Each structure stands twice: as structure tokens, then as C-alpha cells.
Amino acid sequence: MELARYPKKNLIIYGAGIAIGLIVYFLFCYYIGLIHLAYLRLFNLLIMAVGVYLAMRKFQLTHNDKVSFLRALSVGAATIVIGISAFVLFLFTLFQLDSSLFVTVVKHEPLGGYLNVYMASIVIWFEGTIAGMMATYIMVNFIKTDKE
């Protein structure tokens, strides 16, 4: 099976790249005081899309430019889950250490009064995963796949 030849470390490398990009962007927004602006989350989608595209392109290069649509989607999905999980783990730790940051972030959310650190982390994970899956679906159309 071709998927078995693909080194799993590449998924971790690109997933870590996504997580690092999201963390750097989050800290940048935090330090310049723009953490409360929800529309800046759209840049997260761009970070994820670039990471997913690079992961799928690497998969394509390691398989002699032969990759199916479904396998490209699975590479993107695995990369997103790794990247978002690492990012949420960072946020969970940061929220535990700095409760004022948690209050600032949650204050601007529609149901923020009902969230605790655990629920907020789960919500961020689901939001990031869904956005990442959308980015994966978009990016898979930019690489050449075997379409039957």
C-alpha cells in the first residue's frame, strides 16, 4: 500500500509547522492588543491552508506525483488534527497560567459567560478542526490528483 511508504514524520512536521504558525500569530495579536477582534481569525485559515498544501505537495512528491483525491484529503486531515491539537494544548496551558487572558478572550464570545477553560479549549479545537477541513478541501483542488 502506497500510504504505508509515506513517512508519518512528515505529517508531524507539517502539523507542527501549522501549530507554530498559529501560536506565533496568536502571540503577535496578543502583544499588540488585537486578541479580541474575531475577524482576524481568518488569517488562521490561511496559515492552515498553507500548511495543508505543503503537506499534500510533499506527499505527492514522495509518491511520484500519483495521489488520489481521498488520500490527499486524509493527509490534510491528519496534518490539521496534529496542528490544531498542539495549538489547543498551548492555549489550554496559557489559559491556565494567565486567567486574565482567558477572561479577555471569552468576554467577546457570544456564549462566553458559560465557558470555562476546558470548554473553551474544546470549542477552539472543534472550530479549528472544521476550518482546517475546509482548508483541506480547498487545497486538495490545487494539487494534481488521480480523478476517476
C-alpha positions in Angstrom: 0.0 0.0 0.0 1.4 3.4 -1.0 0.2 5.1 2.1 2.4 2.8 4.2 5.5 4.1 2.5 4.7 7.7 3.4 6.8 8.7 6.5 4.5 9.7 9.3 7.1 12.1 10.5 6.1 14.4 7.6 2.6 14.7 9.0 4.1 15.6 12.4 6.5 18.1 10.8 3.8 19.9 8.8 1.3 19.7 11.7 3.9 21.2 14.0 4.5 23.9 11.4 0.8 24.8 11.4 0.8 24.9 15.2 3.9 27.1 15.4 2.3 29.5 12.8 -0.9 29.7 14.8 1.0 30.2 18.1 3.2 32.9 16.6 0.2 34.7 15.1 -1.8 34.4 18.4 1.1 35.8 20.4 1.6 38.6 17.9 -2.1 39.6 18.2 -2.0 39.3 22.0 1.0 41.6 22.3 -0.3 44.3 20.0 -3.7 44.2 21.7 -5.9 42.8 18.9 -6.8 39.5 20.5 -10.4 40.4 20.9 -11.0 41.0 17.1 -12.8 37.9 15.9 -12.3 38.6 12.1 -8.6 38.3 12.5 -9.2 34.5 12.9 -9.5 34.4 9.1 -5.7 34.6 9.0 -5.7 31.3 10.9 -7.4 29.8 7.9 -4.6 31.0 5.6 -1.9 29.5 7.9 -3.7 26.2 7.9 -4.3 26.2 4.2 -0.6 26.8 3.5 0.5 24.0 5.9 -2.0 21.6 4.4 -1.0 22.4 0.8 2.7 21.9 1.7 1.9 18.6 3.4 -0.1 17.4 0.4 2.6 18.5 -2.0 5.2 16.6 -0.1 3.0 13.5 -0.1 2.6 14.0 -3.9 6.4 14.3 -4.4 7.1 11.2 -2.4 4.7 9.2 -4.5 5.9 10.1 -8.0 3.0 12.7 -8.5 0.4 9.9 -8.1 -2.0 10.6 -5.3 -5.7 10.0 -5.1 -8.2 12.6 -4.0 -9.1 10.7 -0.9 -5.5 10.1 0.2 -4.8 13.8 -0.3 -7.8 14.6 1.9 -6.6 12.2 4.6 -3.1 13.7 4.6 -4.6 17.1 5.0 -7.0 16.0 7.7 -4.2 14.3 9.7 -2.0 17.3 9.4 -4.8 19.6 10.6 -5.6 17.4 13.6 -2.0 17.3 14.7 -1.5 21.1 14.2 -4.8 22.1 15.9 -4.3 19.7 18.8 -0.9 21.2 19.5 -2.2 24.7 19.3 -5.1 24.0 21.6 -2.7 22.3 24.1 -0.7 25.6 24.0 -3.8 27.7 24.6 -5.1 25.5 27.4 -1.8 25.8 29.2 -1.7 29.6 28.6 -5.3 30.0 29.8 -4.4 28.1 33.0 -1.4 30.3 33.6 -3.0 33.6 32.7 -6.6 33.8 33.7 -6.9 37.5 32.6 -6.1 36.4 29.1 -8.9 33.8 29.3 -11.3 36.4 30.6 -10.3 38.8 27.7 -10.9 36.1 25.1 -14.1 34.8 26.5 -15.6 38.2 27.1 -16.1 38.8 23.4 -17.6 35.5 22.6 -21.4 35.1 22.3 -21.7 32.4 25.0 -18.5 33.4 26.8 -20.2 33.6 30.2 -20.9 29.9 30.1 -17.4 28.8 29.1 -14.6 27.6 31.4 -11.1 26.8 30.3 -11.9 23.2 29.4 -15.0 24.0 27.3 -13.2 26.9 25.6 -10.4 24.6 24.6 -12.8 22.0 23.2 -14.6 24.7 21.3 -11.4 26.1 19.8 -10.4 22.5 18.9 -13.7 21.9 17.0 -13.6 25.4 15.4 -10.0 24.9 14.2 -10.6 21.3 13.0 -13.7 22.3 11.0 -11.9 25.3 9.5 -8.9 23.1 8.7 -11.1 20.5 7.0 -12.5 23.3 4.8 -8.9 24.5 4.0 -8.0 20.9 3.2 -10.9 20.5 0.8 -10.0 23.8 -0.9 -6.3 23.0 -1.1 -6.8 19.5 -2.5 -8.1 21.1 -5.6 -4.8 22.9 -6.2 -2.8 19.7 -6.5 -2.9 17.2 -9.3 -4.8 14.1 -8.1 -5.9 10.9 -9.9 -9.5 11.5 -10.6 -11.5 8.6 -12.0 
